[in-house]
């Protein structure tokens, strides 16, 4: 079996996740096994009965086979529902043909950026990262509602994804559709609103 080799940035993510899940009540050995299994390419333990924050899925390429199809389905479903809200549901087939790939690219990028936003603060100077790990990150990985700071950071991540989805959907995903600008903006707004990663708020104790 090829030994697992982690880059320095991977080690930082590994340490943060290991600390958070251990403090959430999972033994260090079980937590390490879960995270190394996911990093090595396995997902059996990671996806079955293990408490892990959902945003972590978007930062691990080994789990993208699961998250990317989900992003595609949610994005297309949100766009079709949005068409209904603006009384243009008749063009749903055209939307799927012309915009599904663009929606997928935009929303996948937004999810990854939002997840990266959560992890970013653990890489800043030590005096802040220590406070971040103890007061925010642990709660984000277990139950965001356990800390007002965790709630604020998760909401900021969701807002970041929403804003990115809205502007890029308006300017890129739906650019080929001949709709009035007002309806096009509403289509982008509703699609982003329905597709934003609210799952980041779900406590890990009820995810699986």
Secondary structure, 3 states (H helix, E strand, C coil): CCCCCCCHHHHHHHHHHHHHHHHCCCCHHHHHHHHHHHHHCCCHHHHCCCCCCHHHHHHCHHHHHHHHHHHHHHHHHHHHHHHHHCCCHHHHHHHHHHHHHHHHHHHHHHHHHHHHHHHHHHHCCHHHHHHHHHHHHHHHHHCHHHCHHHHHHHHHHHHHHHHHHHHHHHHHHCCCCCCCHHHHHHHHHHHHHHHCCHHHHCCHHHCC
